Amino acid sequence: MVVTNAQRSGDKMEDIRSQVSDYFPMIRRGGDDKESDGAPEVATVGWKHEIGSRKEREQSLRDEVRVYENKIRRSYTWLEEGVDVTVWQLNASNEVGVNSTTGQDFVVKSSSMHLKLVPRGDLLVQSVLTFNSTGGYLSKALGRRRDKAAHEPLPLNDILEIRAGCVGFDHANLPSASSKKGKTKIKSENMQSGLFLTIKATPTPMAASRSYFLRLKARSTRNDLLGSLRGVLADLQVKEGISVSHIQTPAAAQHARRMPGAAHKNAGNPFMSNRDDVMVPLSDVHDLINRERESYDRLLLTMLQGGPDLKDKEDELLTLRGKLHQSMAESAEKDKTQANDSKLIMQLSKKLESLLMENEDLRDNNDRLNQVRFCDEGV
């Protein structure tokens, strides 16, 4: 069998392409989500069990990552549909007159609203969070509850940070706008710190600082809203803010601000082509790597936003531990005092008992002496 030079060169090129193609999945992970969009979400059901092997641990991690990616992918749709919340807005003013002691004023007090993400343009920075009135049961049935705005919208560009819990104010002391009839129920609902979410906003000419306290109906809903809003802020930073990480090229600086919409200029993925002899320019590879780094930056920013939550919980844990140690010391001191008191009471009881016995003996002696005296007088 005669092998020509063309066949040898073709086999060599095929071998080279097969070797290079092994590295393509690392580049095209974030390039096209068409396959992942069509995959159904796999939810873990059943009783939780202890992981006993490395294989079960890897399977659990894969399921958790899949569920987490599905939540991230559907976060915008979920936010655009909206969620029911109870809102407090606290404005801190530098002027004396709002509140002579703290300078704080609640503009909104325990108002039931419907929170939604509403895009108002092609750019993400133009989107706002709207607060619409929920209405009664009849309005919900007729579908008219999301038409009336109950409060001024909050632009995404005005959000400084999003924190879990009620940061900057005691959640148990949040004011109520209702009458005294429902204060007990509202007070009990405010005691659950795991239902609260805090949004810090930029100051205005009328307020030195703005804080939005949101209370949701379940802790899982609070966690979903927290992750979705932080993901939106991460996308805003990655796509339309200062670049966090970027491949060094002579034409682009490391900390240059991205132009709005620049991340979508190369939407096509050349590695998805059906042709086998495709030649990929290096600039396209750089674009794909930049998109992959954008997804990493988004995850990094989301994780960075969760750092203060961990610090607050650690501080709260240290504070509670200090209070616990103080209570234990006070309890030990009280036990010691009680033991001393018990010992003293026991001594006093014994002394009292001896005195009573002596008193009884003296009475007996006195009675005998009286009888002897009466006998002597009778004789």
JOWO-V968149 format. One record per residue. N is the residue number from 0. PSI is psi in whole degrees, -180 to 180 (* if undefined). OMEGA is omega in whole degrees, -180 to 180 (999 if undefined). NEAR is the number of other C-alpha atoms within 12 Angstrom. Layout:
<<N/PSI/OMEGA/NEAR> <N/PSI/OMEGA/NEAR>>
This chain:
<<0/129/-176/3> <1/128/178/7> <2/118/-179/10> <3/167/178/10> <4/-31/-180/10> <5/-41/178/11> <6/-40/179/12> <7/-44/180/13> <8/-35/178/13> <9/-42/177/16> <10/-38/180/15> <11/-44/179/14> <12/-39/178/16> <13/-38/178/16> <14/-40/179/14> <15/-42/-180/16> <16/-39/180/20> <17/-32/179/15> <18/-42/-180/12> <19/-33/-177/18> <20/-16/178/20> <21/-23/-178/14> <22/-8/-177/15> <23/-39/180/22> <24/-28/178/18> <25/-30/-177/18> <26/-34/-173/26> <27/16/178/30> <28/-43/-180/25> <29/13/-175/27> <30/-43/-176/33> <31/127/-178/22> <32/20/-178/18> <33/-39/-180/15> <34/-40/-178/13> <35/-30/179/18> <36/-34/-178/16> <37/-13/-179/11> <38/133/179/14> <39/152/179/12> <40/130/-180/19> <41/116/180/17> <42/135/179/16> <43/124/-179/17> <44/163/178/8> <45/-178/-179/6> <46/145/175/6> <47/139/-179/8> <48/159/180/12> <49/138/180/10> <50/125/-176/13> <51/-4/-179/11> <52/164/179/11> <53/-33/179/11> <54/-43/177/11> <55/-36/178/14> <56/-44/179/15> <57/-39/177/14> <58/-41/179/16> <59/-42/178/22> <60/-39/180/16> <61/-41/178/17> <62/-41/180/19> <63/-41/178/18> <64/-39/179/18> <65/-44/178/22> <66/-41/180/21> <67/-42/178/22> <68/-38/177/26> <69/-39/177/26> <70/-43/179/27> <71/-41/-178/30> <72/-32/-177/26> <73/10/-177/23> <74/-38/-179/29> <75/-42/178/28> <76/-40/180/20> <77/-40/179/25> <78/-36/179/33> <79/-28/173/25> <80/-33/175/19> <81/165/-180/29> <82/146/180/34> <83/130/-179/31> <84/163/170/31> <85/126/-166/36> <86/136/164/41> <87/137/174/37> <88/123/-179/36> <89/120/177/35> <90/130/176/33> <91/127/-177/33> <92/146/177/26> <93/-12/-178/21> <94/145/176/18> <95/127/-178/13> <96/-31/175/13> <97/-52/174/19> <98/117/-171/15> <99/-21/-176/13> <100/-47/-174/13> <101/-20/-177/17> <102/25/-178/19> <103/144/-179/26> <104/132/177/30> <105/110/177/29> <106/-38/178/26> <107/132/-178/27> <108/112/171/26> <109/56/-179/32> <110/129/177/33> <111/120/-177/31> <112/169/177/35> <113/113/-177/35> <114/130/-179/38> <115/151/171/35> <116/118/-175/32> <117/115/175/29> <118/137/180/24> <119/30/179/17> <120/-175/180/12> <121/-23/-177/13> <122/150/179/23> <123/-29/-179/28> <124/-18/179/30> <125/-5/-180/21> <126/154/-179/27> <127/159/171/28> <128/121/-178/36> <129/148/178/33> <130/104/-179/36> <131/153/-180/31> <132/144/-179/30> <133/-36/-180/32> <134/-176/-180/23> <135/-171/-178/15> <136/-36/180/11> <137/-40/178/11> <138/-37/177/15> <139/-39/-180/16> <140/-35/180/12> <141/-8/179/13> <142/31/-178/15> <143/10/-172/18> <144/-17/-177/25> <145/13/-178/28> <146/-28/-174/19> <147/124/179/19> <148/127/-180/22> <149/-16/-178/22> <150/160/-179/24> <151/142/-178/18> <152/159/180/28> <153/110/178/31> <154/149/178/27> <155/-30/-179/36> <156/-18/-180/25> <157/-6/-178/25> <158/125/178/31> <159/-47/180/25> <160/159/178/33> <161/124/-175/39> <162/150/174/39> <163/142/-179/38> <164/-175/179/35> <165/92/-173/35> <166/129/177/29> <167/-4/180/25> <168/147/179/27> <169/120/-176/17> <170/-24/180/29> <171/-18/-178/20> <172/16/178/21> <173/136/-177/35> <174/161/180/27> <175/142/179/28> <176/-5/-177/21> <177/178/179/16> <178/-180/-178/12> <179/-15/-176/12> <180/-37/-176/11> <181/17/-177/14> <182/-35/-178/19> <183/-42/180/15> <184/-44/-180/14> <185/-37/179/26> <186/-41/179/22> <187/-36/178/15> <188/-35/-180/25> <189/-13/-180/32> <190/-17/-178/20> <191/99/-177/22> <192/-21/-179/30> <193/-5/180/27> <194/-2/-171/31> <195/154/179/39> <196/137/-177/43> <197/130/176/39> <198/118/176/37> <199/127/-178/31> <200/165/-179/29> <201/152/179/23> <202/160/178/19> <203/169/177/15> <204/-25/-179/13> <205/-17/-176/17> <206/132/178/23> <207/-27/177/20> <208/152/180/27> <209/135/178/33> <210/130/177/38> <211/121/177/45> <212/117/-178/42> <213/130/175/46> <214/126/-179/43> <215/176/-173/37> <216/-23/-178/24> <217/154/-180/21> <218/-35/178/20> <219/-39/177/15> <220/-38/177/24> <221/-42/180/30> <222/-39/177/26> <223/-43/179/29> <224/-39/178/42> <225/-48/180/37> <226/-37/-179/35> <227/-46/180/35> <228/-39/177/41> <229/-34/175/37> <230/-38/177/39> <231/-43/178/41> <232/-36/177/39> <233/-42/176/39> <234/-39/178/37> <235/-38/180/34> <236/-41/-175/33> <237/-44/-172/39> <238/-31/-173/33> <239/13/180/29> <240/-162/178/28> <241/131/-178/22> <242/133/180/32> <243/-46/177/29> <244/144/-176/29> <245/148/176/28> <246/132/-177/24> <247/119/175/15> <248/152/-179/15> <249/-27/-174/8> <250/-10/-175/9> <251/136/177/15> <252/163/-176/16> <253/-38/-175/16> <254/28/179/16> <255/146/178/19> <256/134/180/20> <257/146/172/23> <258/142/-180/18> <259/130/179/23> <260/6/-179/21> <261/-22/-179/19> <262/-15/-177/28> <263/15/-176/21> <264/-27/178/15> <265/77/-176/20> <266/-26/-178/18> <267/147/179/21> <268/112/-177/29> <269/-18/-178/27> <270/-9/180/29> <271/4/-178/22> <272/150/180/12> <273/-11/-179/9> <274/143/-179/11> <275/-22/-176/18> <276/32/-178/16> <277/141/176/13> <278/124/-175/15> <279/123/176/22> <280/153/-180/13> <281/-31/179/12> <282/-37/177/15> <283/-38/176/22> <284/-40/177/25> <285/-38/178/23> <286/-43/179/30> <287/-40/178/35> <288/-37/177/30> <289/-39/178/32> <290/-37/177/36> <291/-38/178/27> <292/-30/175/29> <293/-41/178/33> <294/-37/176/30> <295/-41/178/23> <296/-39/179/29> <297/-45/178/31> <298/-38/179/28> <299/-45/180/23> <300/-38/177/29> <301/-41/178/31> <302/-37/179/20> <303/-35/178/21> <304/-23/178/26> <305/-7/179/25> <306/-47/178/18> <307/-32/178/20> <308/-44/179/24> <309/-41/179/17> <310/-42/179/16> <311/-42/180/19> <312/-37/177/21> <313/-43/177/14> <314/-42/178/14> <315/-38/178/17> <316/-41/177/14> <317/-40/178/14> <318/-45/178/14> <319/-36/178/14> <320/-38/176/15> <321/-42/177/14> <322/-36/179/15> <323/-44/179/14> <324/-39/177/14> <325/-42/178/14> <326/-38/178/15> <327/-40/178/14> <328/-43/178/14> <329/-39/178/15> <330/-40/177/15> <331/-40/178/14> <332/-40/178/14> <333/-39/177/15> <334/-40/178/15> <335/-44/178/14> <336/-41/179/14> <337/-37/177/15> <338/-42/177/14> <339/-42/178/14> <340/-40/179/15> <341/-41/178/15> <342/-42/179/14> <343/-40/178/15> <344/-39/178/15> <345/-43/178/14> <346/-44/179/14> <347/-35/179/15> <348/-43/178/15> <349/-41/179/14> <350/-43/179/14> <351/-39/179/15> <352/-41/177/15> <353/-38/178/14> <354/-39/178/14> <355/-39/179/15> <356/-41/177/14> <357/-39/178/14> <358/-39/179/14> <359/-40/177/14> <360/-41/179/14> <361/-37/177/14> <362/-42/179/14> <363/-44/178/14> <364/-40/179/14> <365/-41/178/14> <366/-41/179/14> <367/-42/178/14> <368/-38/178/14> <369/-41/179/14> <370/-41/179/14> <371/-41/-180/14> <372/-42/178/13> <373/-37/179/12> <374/-41/179/11> <375/-39/179/10> <376/-33/180/9> <377/-34/-180/8> <378/*/999/7>>
